[in-house]
């Protein structure tokens, strides 16, 4: 069974298109998580590092 439901389209075409769509969806999810969760954590960590550096007189 090399064709999609007996037609002329093989399974590779819908599978390939679904992989492309899935990659866009995953990219969107990653961007959302990075912007909403990881960026604030990074800013907090940078503030801590700057505070420690200021205490030691290195900044």
Helices and strands as residue ranges (DSSP letters): G 4-6, H 11-33, I 34-38, H 39-56
